[in-house]
Amino acid sequence: MNKKQISETILIIDDDPFLVSIYETKLKLEGYNVQIARNGTDGLRKARSKVPALIMLDVLLPKVDGFSILEELKKDSATKNIPVIMLTNLGQKDEIERGFQLGAEDYLIKAHFKPSETCVRIKKVLAKHRKGFTLIELLVVIAIIGLLSTLAVVALGSAREKSRDSKRVSDLRVVQTALELYFSDKNAYPQGKEAILGVGNYLVLCDDGSGGDGFAAGANECNGRVYLDAVPSNPIPGGTSYRYTSEKPFSTYTVKGGLEGTVGNLSGVVTASPSGIQ
């Protein structure tokens, strides 16, 4: 009677009837299905027709030797992933190395391993190749996925923050350029005190032709040159509104804004003026 129902199939390719009988009995007691092939040709056919979970392979076989079988198995896409344990009396160093080079998972000398010991090695190899996850492995995978998801969200949030901050610095430079053009024509900066740019009457920077403050709510209020047809506003969330100040004699100005992080050597509250951004 089986100790447990494993249902995985093991193919034994060996021409020693006594050894095959022992391993067939032992593996069935362990709950495995067992197939037998007594020569290399039959072994290849059975491996390809009903792909087993594992192959136990002798080297000295009729028709086709074990090394040639292993080589053929690893060339075939249908059988290349079947784990193979070499179970043989050949134990020279070069023979063992050849087995591993051709793709064997393990190389056991018949005289050195009892059937119970061989079954332990079989179970280790099958556990390594078995599809699916144990509960612990699944929990580890879930934890890793959760960690990666968290890192991805953090990275995305950081990238968005940097993008907003970069736009804020760029906005201040755009406003600076427009104000300098205005000053070049008017010899003065537009008037304003803690005026929030990009809203209300501070949507457009232009010459209204009447000596006004230079900012307007729309292009239809501009009678002369337009210096900035869309005054930028702070991108949200985060940061602070751009606040413009210029008072008599309107020979200088400040535009203040706030960053969420750092751009270059700028952080926190930044101030644009005729002398630059700091």
PATORPA-331636 format. One record per residue: x, y, z of N, C-alpha, C in turn; residue number from 1; residue in one letter. Coordinates in Angstrom, 2 decimals. Layout:
residues N
ATOM      n_u      n_v      n_w     ca_u     ca_v     ca_w      c_u      c_v      c_w    i  aa
ATOM        X        Y        Z        X        Y        Z        X        Y        Z  NUM   A
...
END
This chain:
residues 278
ATOM      n_u      n_v      n_w     ca_u     ca_v     ca_w      c_u      c_v      c_w    i  aa
ATOM     0.85    -1.20     0.00     0.00     0.00     0.00     0.88     1.25     0.00    1   M
ATOM     0.55     2.22    -0.80     1.33     3.46    -0.87     1.33     4.20     0.45    2   N
ATOM     2.49     4.78     0.79     2.55     5.63     1.96     1.77     6.91     1.73    3   K
ATOM     1.79     7.43     0.53     1.11     8.68     0.20     0.90     8.74    -1.29    4   K
ATOM    -0.02     9.52    -1.71    -0.33     9.67    -3.12     0.40    10.86    -3.69    5   Q
ATOM     1.51    10.61    -4.39     2.28    11.68    -5.00     1.90    11.86    -6.45    6   I
ATOM     1.66    10.72    -7.14     1.15    10.69    -8.52     2.15    11.17    -9.57    7   S
ATOM     3.36    11.52    -9.20     4.36    11.88   -10.20     4.97    10.62   -10.79    8   E
ATOM     5.30    10.69   -12.06     5.83     9.51   -12.75     7.35     9.59   -12.85    9   T
ATOM     7.99     8.49   -12.50     9.44     8.37   -12.63     9.74     7.28   -13.66   10   I
ATOM    10.55     7.63   -14.63    10.96     6.67   -15.66    12.35     6.13   -15.31   11   L
ATOM    12.44     4.79   -15.17    13.73     4.15   -14.91    14.21     3.53   -16.22   12   I
ATOM    15.38     3.99   -16.67    15.98     3.43   -17.88    17.21     2.65   -17.44   13   I
ATOM    17.05     1.34   -17.35    18.12     0.48   -16.84    17.84    -0.96   -17.28   14   D
ATOM    18.88    -1.70   -17.62    18.70    -3.08   -18.08    19.01    -4.12   -17.01   15   D
ATOM    19.23    -3.68   -15.77    19.49    -4.62   -14.67    18.16    -4.98   -14.01   16   D
ATOM    17.60    -6.17   -14.29    16.26    -6.51   -13.80    16.17    -6.53   -12.28   17   P
ATOM    17.21    -6.97   -11.59    17.18    -7.03   -10.14    17.10    -5.62    -9.54   18   F
ATOM    17.97    -4.73   -10.01    17.97    -3.36    -9.48    16.67    -2.65    -9.84   19   L
ATOM    16.20    -2.84   -11.07    14.96    -2.20   -11.50    13.80    -2.64   -10.61   20   V
ATOM    13.76    -3.94   -10.27    12.68    -4.45    -9.43    12.70    -3.80    -8.04   21   S
ATOM    13.91    -3.66    -7.50    14.04    -3.04    -6.17    13.54    -1.60    -6.19   22   I
ATOM    14.01    -0.84    -7.18    13.63     0.58    -7.23    12.17     0.77    -7.60   23   Y
ATOM    11.65    -0.09    -8.43    10.23     0.00    -8.78     9.37    -0.19    -7.55   24   E
ATOM     9.71    -1.20    -6.73     8.96    -1.46    -5.50     9.07    -0.30    -4.52   25   T
ATOM    10.32     0.20    -4.33    10.55     1.29    -3.37     9.82     2.56    -3.79   26   K
ATOM     9.89     2.91    -5.05     9.28     4.16    -5.53     7.75     4.08    -5.47   27   L
ATOM     7.20     2.90    -5.76     5.75     2.75    -5.67     5.29     2.87    -4.22   28   K
ATOM     6.08     2.32    -3.28     5.75     2.48    -1.87     5.79     3.94    -1.44   29   L
ATOM     6.64     4.72    -2.11     6.73     6.15    -1.82     5.59     6.94    -2.49   30   E
ATOM     4.81     6.26    -3.32     3.65     6.92    -3.93     3.84     7.39    -5.34   31   G
ATOM     4.97     7.05    -5.98     5.23     7.48    -7.35     4.68     6.45    -8.35   32   Y
ATOM     4.32     6.94    -9.51     4.07     6.06   -10.64     5.42     5.72   -11.26   33   N
ATOM     5.58     4.52   -11.72     6.88     4.09   -12.24     6.72     3.50   -13.64   34   V
ATOM     7.58     3.94   -14.55     7.69     3.35   -15.88     9.09     2.75   -16.03   35   Q
ATOM     9.17     1.67   -16.80    10.44     0.98   -16.97    10.80     0.93   -18.46   36   I
ATOM    12.07     1.20   -18.75    12.61     1.01   -20.10    13.93     0.28   -19.94   37   A
ATOM    14.10    -0.84   -20.68    15.27    -1.69   -20.49    16.36    -1.49   -21.54   38   R
ATOM    16.15    -0.49   -22.44    17.22    -0.12   -23.37    17.07     1.35   -23.73   39   N
ATOM    18.10     1.89   -24.36    18.12     3.32   -24.63    17.05     3.78   -25.58   40   G
ATOM    16.79     3.00   -26.61    15.79     3.38   -27.60    14.40     3.45   -26.98   41   T
ATOM    14.04     2.44   -26.20    12.73     2.43   -25.54    12.65     3.56   -24.51   42   D
ATOM    13.78     3.87   -23.86    13.78     4.95   -22.89    13.49     6.30   -23.52   43   G
ATOM    14.11     6.58   -24.66    13.84     7.84   -25.36    12.39     7.92   -25.80   44   L
ATOM    11.87     6.80   -26.31    10.48     6.79   -26.78     9.51     7.09   -25.64   45   R
ATOM     9.71     6.45   -24.49     8.81     6.65   -23.36     8.95     8.06   -22.77   46   K
ATOM    10.18     8.58   -22.78    10.38     9.95   -22.26     9.64    10.96   -23.12   47   A
ATOM     9.57    10.71   -24.41     8.93    11.66   -25.32     7.42    11.48   -25.41   48   R
ATOM     6.95    10.24   -25.26     5.53     9.98   -25.42     4.72    10.38   -24.19   49   S
ATOM     5.27    10.16   -23.01     4.59    10.57   -21.78     5.65    11.15   -20.85   50   K
ATOM     5.80    12.46   -20.93     6.90    13.14   -20.23     6.82    12.87   -18.72   51   V
ATOM     7.82    12.21   -18.16     7.82    11.91   -16.72     8.28    13.11   -15.89   52   P
ATOM     8.07    13.00   -14.60     8.54    14.06   -13.70    10.04    13.98   -13.49   53   A
ATOM    10.60    12.76   -13.62    12.04    12.57   -13.41    12.47    11.28   -14.10   54   L
ATOM    13.71    11.24   -14.53    14.27    10.04   -15.16    15.48     9.58   -14.37   55   I
ATOM    15.50     8.26   -14.04    16.68     7.62   -13.48    17.36     6.89   -14.63   56   M
ATOM    18.60     7.21   -14.90    19.24     6.77   -16.13    20.58     6.09   -15.87   57   L
ATOM    20.69     4.84   -16.37    21.98     4.13   -16.34    22.81     4.59   -17.53   58   D
ATOM    24.10     4.32   -17.50    24.97     4.69   -18.61    25.14     3.52   -19.58   59   V
ATOM    25.46     2.34   -19.02    25.70     1.16   -19.87    24.38     0.49   -20.21   60   L
ATOM    23.88     0.79   -21.41    22.57     0.30   -21.85    22.68    -0.31   -23.24   61   L
ATOM    21.79    -1.25   -23.57    21.74    -1.77   -24.94    21.25    -0.69   -25.91   62   P
ATOM    21.72    -0.76   -27.15    21.28     0.08   -28.28    21.81     1.51   -28.18   63   K
ATOM    21.43     2.26   -27.15    21.89     3.64   -26.99    22.37     3.83   -25.56   64   V
ATOM    23.60     4.34   -25.38    24.12     4.51   -24.02    23.49     5.72   -23.32   65   D
ATOM    23.65     5.74   -22.00    23.00     6.76   -21.19    23.43     8.18   -21.49   66   G
ATOM    24.72     8.38   -21.79    25.18     9.73   -22.11    24.52    10.24   -23.40   67   F
ATOM    24.37     9.37   -24.37    23.72     9.76   -25.64    22.25    10.06   -25.42   68   S
ATOM    21.60     9.27   -24.56    20.19     9.53   -24.23    20.05    10.89   -23.57   69   I
ATOM    20.93    11.17   -22.59    20.87    12.46   -21.88    21.06    13.62   -22.86   70   L
ATOM    21.99    13.46   -23.77    22.24    14.50   -24.77    21.03    14.73   -25.65   71   E
ATOM    20.37    13.64   -26.07    19.17    13.75   -26.91    18.02    14.40   -26.14   72   E
ATOM    17.87    14.03   -24.88    16.80    14.61   -24.06    16.95    16.12   -23.94   73   L
ATOM    18.18    16.59   -23.74    18.43    18.02   -23.54    18.35    18.81   -24.84   74   K
ATOM    18.43    18.13   -25.99    18.28    18.81   -27.27    16.82    19.03   -27.63   75   K
ATOM    15.95    18.18   -27.09    14.53    18.18   -27.45    13.77    19.14   -26.53   76   D
ATOM    13.07    20.13   -27.11    12.34    21.12   -26.30    11.26    20.47   -25.43   77   S
ATOM    10.76    19.30   -25.85     9.70    18.63   -25.09    10.24    17.91   -23.86   78   A
ATOM    11.53    17.59   -23.85    12.09    16.80   -22.75    13.27    17.47   -22.04   79   T
ATOM    13.70    18.63   -22.53    14.93    19.24   -21.99    14.81    19.64   -20.53   80   K
ATOM    13.58    19.86   -20.05    13.41    20.29   -18.66    13.16    19.14   -17.70   81   N
ATOM    13.14    17.90   -18.20    12.97    16.75   -17.30    14.25    16.56   -16.50   82   I
ATOM    14.20    16.60   -15.18    15.41    16.35   -14.40    15.85    14.89   -14.54   83   P
ATOM    17.15    14.69   -14.71    17.71    13.35   -14.90    18.75    13.07   -13.81   84   V
ATOM    18.57    11.91   -13.14    19.57    11.45   -12.18    20.28    10.25   -12.80   85   I
ATOM    21.58    10.38   -12.96    22.38     9.25   -13.45    22.57     8.27   -12.30   86   M
ATOM    22.20     7.01   -12.50    22.38     5.96   -11.50    23.14     4.83   -12.18   87   L
ATOM    24.43     4.72   -11.91    25.29     3.87   -12.71    26.45     3.33   -11.89   88   T
ATOM    27.12     2.35   -12.44    28.33     1.83   -11.80    29.58     2.54   -12.26   89   N
ATOM    29.46     3.41   -13.28    30.62     4.15   -13.77    30.87     5.36   -12.87   90   L
ATOM    32.03     5.37   -12.24    32.28     6.42   -11.26    33.59     7.16   -11.43   91   G
ATOM    34.19     7.08   -12.63    35.41     7.84   -12.86    35.10     9.33   -12.91   92   Q
ATOM    36.09    10.13   -12.54    35.90    11.58   -12.48    35.42    12.16   -13.80   93   K
ATOM    36.05    11.72   -14.91    35.66    12.27   -16.21    34.26    11.86   -16.61   94   D
ATOM    33.82    10.67   -16.16    32.46    10.20   -16.46    31.43    11.01   -15.67   95   E
ATOM    31.75    11.29   -14.41    30.85    12.10   -13.58    30.75    13.52   -14.15   96   I
ATOM    31.89    14.09   -14.50    31.90    15.44   -15.07    31.11    15.49   -16.36   97   E
ATOM    31.23    14.44   -17.19    30.49    14.42   -18.45    28.99    14.41   -18.19   98   R
ATOM    28.56    13.64   -17.20    27.13    13.59   -16.88    26.58    14.96   -16.51   99   G
ATOM    27.32    15.67   -15.66    26.86    17.00   -15.25    26.93    18.00   -16.41  100   F
ATOM    27.97    17.89   -17.24    28.09    18.79   -18.38    26.94    18.62   -19.37  101   Q
ATOM    26.45    17.39   -19.47    25.33    17.13   -20.40    23.98    17.51   -19.82  102   L
ATOM    23.96    17.84   -18.53    22.71    18.35   -17.95    22.08    17.50   -16.87  103   G
ATOM    22.79    16.49   -16.34    22.24    15.67   -15.26    22.10    16.51   -13.99  104   A
ATOM    21.04    16.25   -13.24    20.83    16.95   -11.97    21.68    16.33   -10.85  105   E
ATOM    21.90    15.02   -10.95    22.67    14.33    -9.93    23.34    13.12   -10.57  106   D
ATOM    24.39    12.64    -9.94    25.13    11.50   -10.48    25.43    10.58    -9.30  107   Y
ATOM    24.77     9.41    -9.26    24.89     8.49    -8.14    25.54     7.18    -8.59  108   L
ATOM    26.45     6.70    -7.77    27.09     5.41    -8.02    26.24     4.34    -7.34  109   I
ATOM    25.81     3.34    -8.08    24.88     2.33    -7.56    25.38     1.70    -6.26  110   K
ATOM    26.65     1.38    -6.23    27.20     0.68    -5.06    27.27     1.56    -3.83  111   A
ATOM    27.16     2.86    -4.01    27.34     3.79    -2.88    26.02     4.26    -2.27  112   H
ATOM    24.90     3.96    -2.92    23.62     4.49    -2.45    22.59     3.38    -2.27  113   F
ATOM    21.99     3.35    -1.09    20.87     2.45    -0.85    19.63     3.05    -1.52  114   K
ATOM    18.61     2.23    -1.85    17.39     2.76    -2.44    16.74     3.87    -1.62  115   P
ATOM    16.81     3.75    -0.28    16.21     4.79     0.57    16.96     6.10     0.43  116   S
ATOM    18.29     6.03     0.29    19.09     7.24     0.11    18.85     7.86    -1.26  117   E
ATOM    18.72     6.99    -2.25    18.44     7.49    -3.60    17.09     8.20    -3.63  118   T
ATOM    16.10     7.67    -2.91    14.77     8.31    -2.87    14.84     9.71    -2.26  119   C
ATOM    15.72     9.87    -1.28    15.90    11.20    -0.69    16.42    12.18    -1.74  120   V
ATOM    17.38    11.72    -2.55    17.93    12.58    -3.61    16.86    12.87    -4.67  121   R
ATOM    16.06    11.86    -4.97    14.97    12.04    -5.94    14.01    13.12    -5.46  122   I
ATOM    13.63    13.05    -4.20    12.68    14.02    -3.65    13.24    15.43    -3.70  123   K
ATOM    14.54    15.59    -3.42    15.16    16.92    -3.46    15.14    17.49    -4.88  124   K
ATOM    15.46    16.64    -5.85    15.46    17.10    -7.24    14.05    17.46    -7.69  125   V
ATOM    13.08    16.62    -7.34    11.70    16.91    -7.74    11.18    18.18    -7.07  126   L
ATOM    11.54    18.37    -5.80    11.10    19.58    -5.10    11.66    20.83    -5.78  127   A
ATOM    12.87    20.72    -6.27    13.51    21.85    -6.96    12.78    22.18    -8.26  128   K
ATOM    12.31    21.16    -8.95    11.71    21.37   -10.27    10.18    21.41   -10.25  129   H
ATOM     9.59    21.07    -9.12     8.13    20.98    -9.06     7.50    22.33    -9.34  130   R
ATOM     6.50    22.35   -10.18     5.79    23.59   -10.51     4.92    24.01    -9.35  131   K
ATOM     4.73    25.31    -9.23     3.89    25.84    -8.16     4.74    26.23    -6.96  132   G
ATOM     4.09    26.68    -5.91     4.77    27.17    -4.73     4.26    26.47    -3.49  133   F
ATOM     5.13    26.29    -2.53     4.67    25.91    -1.20     4.03    27.15    -0.57  134   T
ATOM     3.35    26.94     0.55     2.69    28.08     1.21     3.71    29.13     1.61  135   L
ATOM     4.85    28.69     2.14     5.88    29.65     2.56     6.42    30.39     1.35  136   I
ATOM     6.68    29.64     0.25     7.18    30.28    -0.97     6.17    31.28    -1.51  137   E
ATOM     4.88    30.91    -1.44     3.84    31.81    -1.93     3.78    33.07    -1.10  138   L
ATOM     3.90    32.92     0.21     3.87    34.09     1.09     5.08    35.00     0.83  139   L
ATOM     6.23    34.37     0.57     7.43    35.15     0.24     7.22    35.92    -1.05  140   V
ATOM     6.66    35.24    -2.06     6.40    35.89    -3.35     5.43    37.05    -3.18  141   V
ATOM     4.36    36.83    -2.40     3.37    37.88    -2.16     4.04    39.07    -1.46  142   I
ATOM     4.89    38.77    -0.48     5.58    39.84     0.25     6.49    40.64    -0.68  143   A
ATOM     7.20    39.91    -1.56     8.09    40.58    -2.51     7.30    41.46    -3.47  144   I
ATOM     6.18    40.91    -3.97     5.33    41.69    -4.88     4.81    42.94    -4.19  145   I
ATOM     4.40    42.78    -2.91     3.91    43.93    -2.16     4.99    44.99    -1.97  146   G
ATOM     6.21    44.52    -1.67     7.33    45.45    -1.49     7.65    46.17    -2.79  147   L
ATOM     7.68    45.40    -3.90     7.96    46.02    -5.19     6.89    47.02    -5.57  148   L
ATOM     5.63    46.68    -5.26     4.53    47.61    -5.56     4.68    48.90    -4.77  149   S
ATOM     5.03    48.75    -3.48     5.23    49.93    -2.64     6.37    50.78    -3.17  150   T
ATOM     7.47    50.12    -3.53     8.62    50.86    -4.07     8.25    51.56    -5.37  151   L
ATOM     7.43    50.89    -6.19     7.02    51.49    -7.46     6.17    52.72    -7.22  152   A
ATOM     5.25    52.63    -6.23     4.39    53.78    -5.91     5.23    54.93    -5.38  153   V
ATOM     6.19    54.60    -4.50     7.07    55.63    -3.94     7.89    56.28    -5.04  154   V
ATOM     8.43    55.43    -5.93     9.25    55.95    -7.03     8.43    56.83    -7.95  155   A
ATOM     7.19    56.39    -8.24     6.31    57.18    -9.10     5.97    58.51    -8.45  156   L
ATOM     5.67    58.46    -7.13     5.36    59.70    -6.42     6.54    60.65    -6.41  157   G
ATOM     7.75    60.10    -6.21     8.95    60.92    -6.22     9.19    61.52    -7.59  158   S
ATOM     8.97    60.72    -8.65     9.16    61.23   -10.02     8.18    62.35   -10.32  159   A
ATOM     6.95    62.19    -9.88     5.95    63.24   -10.10     6.30    64.51    -9.34  160   R
ATOM     6.80    64.34    -8.11     7.20    65.49    -7.31     8.33    66.24    -8.00  161   E
ATOM     9.33    65.50    -8.48    10.46    66.14    -9.16    10.00    66.84   -10.43  162   K
ATOM     9.03    66.22   -11.13     8.51    66.83   -12.35     7.81    68.15   -12.04  163   S
ATOM     7.01    68.17   -10.97     6.32    69.41   -10.59     7.31    70.49   -10.18  164   R
ATOM     8.33    70.09    -9.40     9.33    71.07    -8.97    10.12    71.62   -10.16  165   D
ATOM    10.44    70.76   -11.10    11.16    71.22   -12.30    10.31    72.22   -13.07  166   S
ATOM     9.01    71.95   -13.14     8.12    72.90   -13.83     8.05    74.22   -13.08  167   K
ATOM     8.07    74.19   -11.76     8.02    75.42   -10.98     9.23    76.30   -11.27  168   R
ATOM    10.40    75.70   -11.29    11.62    76.46   -11.60    11.55    76.99   -13.03  169   V
ATOM    11.08    76.15   -13.94    10.94    76.58   -15.34     9.94    77.73   -15.46  170   S
ATOM     8.84    77.65   -14.72     7.83    78.72   -14.74     8.44    80.05   -14.30  171   D
ATOM     9.23    79.99   -13.24     9.83    81.22   -12.73    10.78    81.84   -13.76  172   L
ATOM    11.50    80.98   -14.48    12.40    81.50   -15.51    11.61    82.13   -16.67  173   R
ATOM    10.50    81.52   -17.02     9.64    82.08   -18.08     9.12    83.45   -17.67  174   V
ATOM     8.66    83.53   -16.41     8.15    84.82   -15.92     9.28    85.85   -15.89  175   V
ATOM    10.46    85.44   -15.45    11.61    86.34   -15.44    11.87    86.94   -16.82  176   Q
ATOM    11.89    86.08   -17.81    12.19    86.53   -19.18    11.15    87.53   -19.66  177   T
ATOM     9.88    87.23   -19.40     8.80    88.13   -19.83     8.89    89.47   -19.12  178   A
ATOM     9.21    89.43   -17.83     9.32    90.67   -17.06    10.48    91.53   -17.55  179   L
ATOM    11.59    90.88   -17.94    12.73    91.65   -18.43    12.41    92.30   -19.78  180   E
ATOM    11.65    91.62   -20.60    11.22    92.21   -21.88    10.32    93.41   -21.61  181   L
ATOM     9.43    93.25   -20.64     8.53    94.34   -20.27     9.33    95.54   -19.77  182   Y
ATOM    10.30    95.26   -18.89    11.11    96.34   -18.33    11.92    97.03   -19.43  183   F
ATOM    12.38    96.28   -20.39    13.16    96.87   -21.48    12.35    97.89   -22.26  184   S
ATOM    11.05    97.62   -22.41    10.18    98.55   -23.13     9.69    99.69   -22.25  185   D
ATOM     9.40    99.39   -20.99     8.72   100.36   -20.12     9.64   101.03   -19.10  186   K
ATOM    10.83   100.47   -18.94    11.76   100.99   -17.94    11.18   100.90   -16.53  187   N
ATOM    10.31    99.94   -16.33     9.71    99.70   -15.03     9.05    98.32   -15.08  188   A
ATOM     8.89    97.74   -13.92     8.19    96.45   -13.85     6.72    96.68   -13.53  189   Y
ATOM     5.84    95.76   -13.88     4.42    95.91   -13.54     4.24    96.03   -12.04  190   P
ATOM     3.24    96.78   -11.65     2.99    96.93   -10.23     2.20    95.74    -9.70  191   Q
ATOM     2.36    95.49    -8.42     1.63    94.40    -7.78     2.21    94.14    -6.40  192   G
ATOM     1.39    93.63    -5.49     1.85    93.33    -4.16     1.25    92.00    -3.72  193   K
ATOM     2.12    91.00    -3.57     1.69    89.65    -3.19     0.57    89.15    -4.11  194   E
ATOM     0.66    89.52    -5.38    -0.36    89.12    -6.35    -0.11    87.66    -6.76  195   A
ATOM    -1.15    86.86    -6.75    -1.02    85.45    -7.13    -1.09    85.34    -8.64  196   I
ATOM    -0.02    84.85    -9.23     0.05    84.74   -10.69    -0.78    83.57   -11.19  197   L
ATOM    -1.29    83.74   -12.42    -2.03    82.67   -13.06    -3.49    82.62   -12.71  198   G
ATOM    -3.99    83.60   -11.94    -5.41    83.65   -11.59    -5.91    85.09   -11.71  199   V
ATOM    -7.20    85.26   -11.77    -7.83    86.58   -11.75    -7.28    87.53   -12.78  200   G
ATOM    -6.78    88.65   -12.32    -6.25    89.69   -13.20    -4.77    89.50   -13.53  201   N
ATOM    -4.25    88.35   -13.23    -2.83    88.09   -13.49    -2.65    86.85   -14.38  202   Y
ATOM    -3.44    86.81   -15.45    -3.38    85.70   -16.39    -2.53    86.00   -17.62  203   L
ATOM    -2.38    87.28   -17.94    -1.65    87.70   -19.13    -0.73    88.86   -18.75  204   V
ATOM     0.49    88.89   -19.31     1.37    90.03   -19.12     1.50    90.75   -20.47  205   L
ATOM     1.05    92.01   -20.47     1.04    92.72   -21.74     1.08    94.23   -21.51  206   C
ATOM     1.08    94.96   -22.59     1.00    96.43   -22.57    -0.45    96.78   -22.90  207   D
ATOM    -1.15    97.31   -21.92    -2.56    97.63   -22.20    -2.71    98.99   -22.88  208   D
ATOM    -1.60    99.68   -23.09    -1.65   100.95   -23.83    -2.15   102.11   -23.03  209   G
ATOM    -2.41   101.90   -21.74    -2.97   103.00   -20.95    -2.18   103.26   -19.68  210   S
ATOM    -0.98   102.68   -19.61    -0.16   102.92   -18.42    -0.57   102.09   -17.24  211   G
ATOM    -1.30   101.01   -17.47    -1.73   100.13   -16.39    -0.58    99.30   -15.84  212   G
ATOM    -0.95    98.29   -15.05     0.10    97.56   -14.35     0.77    96.49   -15.19  213   D
ATOM     0.31    96.24   -16.39     0.95    95.27   -17.26     0.34    93.88   -17.19  214   G
ATOM    -0.29    93.51   -16.10    -0.99    92.23   -16.01    -2.45    92.43   -16.35  215   F
ATOM    -3.07    91.44   -16.94    -4.47    91.55   -17.33    -5.14    90.20   -17.19  216   A
ATOM    -6.49    90.22   -17.19    -7.27    88.99   -17.05    -7.39    88.24   -18.36  217   A
ATOM    -7.12    88.92   -19.49    -7.24    88.25   -20.77    -6.61    89.08   -21.88  218   G
ATOM    -6.36    88.42   -23.02    -5.70    89.10   -24.14    -6.54    90.22   -24.70  219   A
ATOM    -7.86    90.17   -24.51    -8.74    91.22   -25.04    -8.53    92.55   -24.32  220   N
ATOM    -7.85    92.50   -23.19    -7.57    93.74   -22.46    -6.23    94.35   -22.87  221   E
ATOM    -5.52    93.66   -23.75    -4.20    94.13   -24.16    -4.33    94.95   -25.45  222   C
ATOM    -3.82    96.18   -25.41    -3.85    97.04   -26.61    -2.49    97.10   -27.29  223   N
ATOM    -1.47    96.63   -26.60    -0.12    96.69   -27.17     0.51    95.31   -27.17  224   G
ATOM     1.77    95.28   -26.91     2.55    94.05   -27.01     2.19    93.07   -25.89  225   R
ATOM     2.09    91.77   -26.26     1.86    90.72   -25.27     3.21    90.08   -24.94  226   V
ATOM     3.57    90.09   -23.68     4.86    89.55   -23.26     4.73    88.10   -22.77  227   Y
ATOM     3.58    87.77   -22.26     3.33    86.41   -21.79     1.83    86.17   -21.86  228   L
ATOM     1.42    85.33   -22.82    -0.02    85.17   -23.03    -0.66    84.15   -22.11  229   D
ATOM     0.14    83.45   -21.34    -0.41    82.51   -20.35     0.52    82.50   -19.14  230   A
ATOM     0.25    83.38   -18.20     1.07    83.45   -16.99     0.90    82.14   -16.22  231   V
ATOM     1.99    81.43   -15.92     1.85    80.11   -15.27     1.40    80.22   -13.82  232   P
ATOM     0.76    79.14   -13.37     0.37    79.04   -11.96     0.99    77.77   -11.38  233   S
ATOM     1.05    77.71   -10.07     1.69    76.58    -9.40     0.99    75.26    -9.72  234   N
ATOM     1.73    74.25   -10.19     1.11    72.94   -10.41     0.82    72.27    -9.08  235   P
ATOM    -0.37    71.74    -8.96    -0.76    71.08    -7.71    -0.80    69.58    -7.91  236   I
ATOM    -0.71    68.80    -6.82    -0.64    69.21    -5.42     0.78    69.63    -5.04  237   P
ATOM     0.89    70.20    -3.85     2.19    70.60    -3.34     2.60    71.98    -3.80  238   G
ATOM     3.75    72.41    -3.30     4.25    73.73    -3.67     3.41    74.84    -3.10  239   G
ATOM     3.69    76.06    -3.55     2.89    77.22    -3.14     2.64    78.10    -4.35  240   T
ATOM     1.62    78.93    -4.25     1.27    79.83    -5.35     2.43    80.79    -5.64  241   S
ATOM     2.54    81.16    -6.93     3.55    82.15    -7.32     3.04    83.53    -6.95  242   Y
ATOM     3.79    84.23    -6.09     3.33    85.55    -5.62     4.29    86.63    -6.14  243   R
ATOM     3.70    87.58    -6.87     4.48    88.64    -7.51     4.37    89.93    -6.71  244   Y
ATOM     5.53    90.59    -6.50     5.53    91.88    -5.81     6.49    92.85    -6.52  245   T
ATOM     5.97    94.05    -6.82     6.81    95.15    -7.31     6.15    96.45    -6.90  246   S
ATOM     6.87    97.25    -6.13     6.31    98.51    -5.62     7.19    99.67    -6.09  247   E
ATOM     6.64   100.84    -5.94     7.34   102.04    -6.41     8.76   102.06    -5.88  248   K
ATOM     9.66   102.40    -6.72     9.54   102.95    -8.10     9.51   101.87    -9.18  249   P
ATOM     9.12   100.64    -8.83     8.97    99.53    -9.78    10.28    99.23   -10.52  250   F
ATOM    11.38    99.38    -9.80    12.69    99.13   -10.41    13.18    97.70   -10.15  251   S
ATOM    12.44    96.99    -9.36    12.77    95.59    -9.10    11.48    94.83    -8.80  252   T
ATOM    11.59    93.54    -8.61    10.41    92.72    -8.33    10.88    91.44    -7.64  253   Y
ATOM     9.93    90.70    -7.08    10.18    89.33    -6.60     8.99    88.46    -7.00  254   T
ATOM     9.29    87.25    -7.35     8.26    86.22    -7.54     8.65    85.05    -6.65  255   V
ATOM     7.81    84.77    -5.66     8.12    83.71    -4.71     7.25    82.48    -4.97  256   K
ATOM     7.89    81.32    -4.83     7.19    80.05    -4.95     7.83    79.03    -4.03  257   G
ATOM     7.18    77.92    -3.83     7.73    76.90    -2.93     7.88    75.56    -3.64  258   G
ATOM     8.99    74.84    -3.35     9.25    73.53    -3.93     8.93    72.43    -2.92  259   L
ATOM     8.56    71.26    -3.44     8.31    70.10    -2.57     9.62    69.42    -2.19  260   E
ATOM    10.58    69.43    -3.09    11.86    68.78    -2.84    13.01    69.68    -3.20  261   G
ATOM    13.91    69.15    -3.98    15.11    69.89    -4.37    15.31    69.82    -5.86  262   T
ATOM    15.63    70.96    -6.47    16.00    71.02    -7.88    17.33    71.75    -7.94  263   V
ATOM    18.38    71.02    -8.34    19.71    71.62    -8.30    20.06    71.99    -6.88  264   G
ATOM    20.35    73.27    -6.65    20.65    73.73    -5.29    19.48    74.50    -4.69  265   N
ATOM    18.32    74.38    -5.30    17.13    75.10    -4.83    16.24    74.17    -4.03  266   L
ATOM    15.67    74.67    -2.94    14.72    73.91    -2.14    13.90    74.88    -1.30  267   S
ATOM    12.78    74.40    -0.79    11.92    75.24     0.04    11.35    76.41    -0.73  268   G
ATOM    11.35    77.59    -0.09    10.85    78.81    -0.75    11.93    79.35    -1.65  269   V
ATOM    11.57    79.55    -2.92    12.53    80.11    -3.86    12.01    81.48    -4.33  270   V
ATOM    12.94    82.35    -4.67    12.59    83.70    -5.06    13.27    84.06    -6.39  271   T
ATOM    12.45    84.47    -7.35    12.98    84.97    -8.62    13.00    86.50    -8.55  272   A
ATOM    14.07    87.09    -9.04    14.21    88.54    -9.09    15.09    88.89   -10.27  273   S
ATOM    15.32    90.18   -10.55    16.20    90.54   -11.67    17.60    89.94   -11.53  274   P
ATOM    18.01    89.57   -10.33    19.36    89.04   -10.13    19.41    87.53   -10.28  275   S
ATOM    18.27    86.88   -10.49    18.28    85.44   -10.67    17.24    84.73    -9.80  276   G
ATOM    17.45    83.41    -9.61    16.54    82.59    -8.78    17.37    82.00    -7.65  277   I
ATOM    16.88    82.16    -6.44    17.60    81.61    -5.28    16.64    81.19    -4.17  278   Q
END
